[in-house]
């Protein structure tokens, strides 16, 4: 657990961090805007732990899934039917839709401002929950991905949002996740909280999201937390 705490603390501006200068111009300056991707299987506890980190550290929590669900019912949305079909089938919504919703939400949060440390004058800190779920999503969102095999994809990408400081990975067993999701489905009202959709989501997660986690792990940017029971993730700034 201490290694996880250290990586998370390193992602916060608690000490000076060297950042590479790159030629591209993303929407947000990663020296001012902290982005932490929060990944894990369906029902791994991402939302619960994010809420605690928001309370303790003043992050803005953006759930890709919540943004998509809100968009699918928004009056006049051109993506509503597409999103509804993807959620029902347990497949991934086209990345252009998800990234644009995230970018808009980040802009709104930065304009609104917060009174806590880490906000103001273009600064902000975001937990992006449930994203990226595919490698091409990560490439499109980030300013620079050091992966030669993905260079052909990057050439096709015009919009870059911000470099992520860290991937916070919550891991647990499928049995635990299934139990949590079935229980949540009794009150959530979510159409994908049923056993058939859940199994499709597990399959999609293993096939498309785990490679993203393994990619970032190669560069030491993954902090893994194993969740087999309810607990509170507590992180204290390091002195010195």
N, C-alpha and C positions, 0 to 999 in steps of 0.2 A: 504493500500500500504506500510506503514512503516514496518509492520511485514515481508512483502516480501523482502524489502530492507535489513532488519536485517539478515534474513536467508541467503541471497545471500552474504552479507559481511562476515558472519561467515564462509562461504565455502572458502573464500580467505585467504591466510596466512597473515592477517593483525594483528593477535595477536596469542599467543600460544594456540594451541588446543591439548587437551589430546586425544590420540588414543590408542585403545586397542591393545595389542600384541596378535597375533594369530599364530597358529602353521603352517598354510599353507603358501605357497610361490607363490603369484600371479606374473604375468609377470611384473607389474609395482608397485613400492612402493608408497602406497597412502599417505605417509608423504611428498613425493616429487612431485607426479603427482596428480593434481586435476582433477576430472571427475565430470561434472555436466550433468545429463540426462535432455534433453529438450523434454517435452511431451505436447501433445495437439492434438485435432482432425485435420483431413485433412483441410487445409486452415485456421488454427487458427492464423497464423502469426509467426510461429516458426522461419522460415528462415530469415524473415525480422528483427526480434528482435535479432537473433543471430549475424547477420552482424553488428549490432550496438554495441553489447557487444564485438565483436572481435576488432572493431575500438577503443573502449574506454578502454578496459582492456587487450588486447593482448592475448585473447584466440585463440586457434586453433578450428575452427568450422568444425566438421565432420558430414555430413548428411548421415545417413544410407541409405536413399533412393537414394541419388546421387551416393554413392559408388556402390550400386546394379545396378543402371542404367548404370553406366560406365562399370561394369563387364559384363553385358549382351551383350554389343557390342564389348568387347575386343576380338581381334583375338585370337583364340585358347582356349577361356574360356570353361572349362568343365561344367560350371554352367549357361551359357548364356540362353539356351532354358528353363531351369527350372525357372530362374528368370523372364524371359519374360512371362511365363504362370502365375506365381503368381501375377505379376503386373497387367496383363490383367484381372484376375479373382478377384482382390482385396483381395487376401489371403496373408498369411505371409510366406516369404521365410524361409526355414529351418535355425534354429538359428546358426548352425555350420558355414554356409556360411557367414552370416552377421557378426558374431563375429570375424571370421578370417580376413575379410576385414577391420573391425575397428581396430583390433590389428595391422595389417600391416601398416595402415595409421598412427596410433599413433607412432609406431616405426620410421617410415619415418620422421615424424614431429620432434621427439626428436633428431634424428640424424642430421637433418637440422639445428636445433637450431633457436632461435629468439633473437633479441637484446633487447627486452623489459623485464621488471621485471617479475619474475616468471619462467624464462627460463634459461637453462644452468646447467651443472653439474648434469644431470639426472632429472632436474625439468621441468615441463610443466603444462599447464592448458588447458583442453579440454571441449568444449561444444559438447555433442553427441546428435544430433538432430534426433528425431523419433525412439529412442531406449532407453530402451527395450519395445517392443510392447506386450510381453507376460511374465508371471511370470517366466517361465522356462528360458527365455533369461536373466532375471535379475540374477537369481541364478547362471547361468553358467558364467556370466561376473564377478560377484562380488566375493570377497574373503570370505565374511562372511555375510550371511543373517539370521537374528534372527527370524526364522519362523519354529516352530516345525513341522507344517503340511507338510513342504517342505523337511524335512530331508531325505525322501526316494529318492527324486529327486537328492539332492546334492550328495548322495553316488554314483550316476552313472556318475557324472561329473568330468572330469580329468583336464580340462583347466580352470584356473581362471585368469582374466585379472587385475582388479583393483576395489577397493571399491569406490562407488560414494559418493561424499560429499553432494550432494543435488539433488533433482528433481525440476526443474523449469517447472511449469505446466501452460500453456497458455489455458485459457478456454473462450469459447464463445458459441453462439447458432448455431444449425445446419443450420438455415436459413442464418445466416451471412457467415458461412463456404461455403455453397452451392453457394451463390452469388459470393463469391471471386473465387472459383474454376472454375465456368463456365466462368467468365471473364478472368481468367488466361489461360483457355484452348484455347482461341482465338489466343493466340500467343505462348504458351509454347511448343507446339508440343508433349506433353506427351500423350500417348495413354490412360492413366487412368484419364485424365481430361475431362471426359464426364459424363453425368448425371447417366447413368446406373452403371458405375464403381464407381462413387462417392458414391452412395447409398450403394454399397457393402462395401466400405471402412468405411463408417459411422457405419455400422452394426458390422464389424470386430473390430473397435475401441471400441465400447461400450461393446462388449462381452469379449474382451481379454486385452485391454490396460487400461481401467478404473480400473480393479482389481489391476493392478500394482501400479497405483497412490494411490489407497486407502491403499494398503499394506504399502507403504512408509510414507503415512500420519500418520499411527499409531505410527511411530517412530519419528515424528516431522521433517521429512526430505523433506517435500513438501513446496515450495513457490509458491502460486497460484497468477497468474495475469489474471484478467478478461479483455478481449480485445473485445470491441464493436465498437471501432473506432481506427484510426491510432494514435499512440503516440510513444514517445521515452522513453524507460526504462532507467532511470538515477540512478546510484548507487554511493554514495560517501563513502569512507572508514570512519569508525567511529574512533574518537580519544579516546585515553585512553586504 
